[in-house]
């Protein structure tokens, strides 16, 4: 059963994070295009947008829209740190 849908924009997301999210029942989508991301946001296909790293100005309108919906989380970078929770221990 799917808990929620997460849209990832940007590079540098550790594969360990996407694996843990998938195990928790989250659907993980990726987008390299502001248009594709905007369509998913407008259709209500995503519950949260994770934007990793700086994006060029073509993403400005999408970023504003995602922020206005309260679904945007933006971080400079992500790193992988092995933990017992992530490893299922």
LINFEN-V840808 format. One record per residue. N is the residue number from 1. RES is the residue in one letter. OMEGA is omega in radians with two decimals (999 if undefined). Layout:
# LINFEN-V840808
n: {N/N}
res: {RES/RES}
omega: {OMEGA/OMEGA}
This chain:
# LINFEN-V840808
n: {1/2/3/4/5/6/7/8/9/10/11/12/13/14/15/16/17/18/19/20/21/22/23/24/25/26/27/28/29/30/31/32/33/34/35/36/37/38/39/40/41/42/43/44/45/46/47/48/49/50/51/52/53/54/55/56/57/58/59/60/61/62/63/64/65/66/67/68/69/70/71/72/73/74/75/76/77/78/79/80/81/82/83/84/85/86/87/88/89}
res: {X/X/X/X/X/X/X/X/X/X/X/X/X/X/X/X/X/X/X/X/X/X/X/X/X/X/X/X/X/X/X/X/X/X/X/X/X/X/X/X/X/X/X/X/X/X/X/X/X/X/X/X/X/X/X/X/X/X/X/X/X/X/X/X/X/X/X/X/X/X/X/X/X/X/X/X/X/X/X/X/X/X/X/X/X/X/X/X/X}
omega: {-3.10/3.07/-3.13/-3.14/-3.11/3.08/-3.14/3.11/3.13/-3.13/3.08/3.09/-3.11/3.13/3.10/3.13/-3.13/3.10/3.14/3.11/3.12/3.11/3.13/3.10/3.12/3.01/-3.12/3.08/3.07/3.08/3.06/-3.06/3.09/-3.14/3.12/3.12/-3.14/3.11/3.12/-3.14/-3.11/3.14/-3.12/-3.11/-3.09/3.10/-3.09/3.07/3.07/3.13/-3.07/3.10/-3.14/3.09/3.11/-3.01/3.08/3.14/-3.02/-3.12/3.11/3.14/3.11/-3.13/3.13/3.10/-3.12/3.12/-3.11/-3.08/-3.04/2.95/-3.09/3.12/3.12/-3.13/3.07/3.05/3.12/3.05/-3.13/3.09/3.10/3.14/-3.13/-3.12/3.10/-3.14/999}
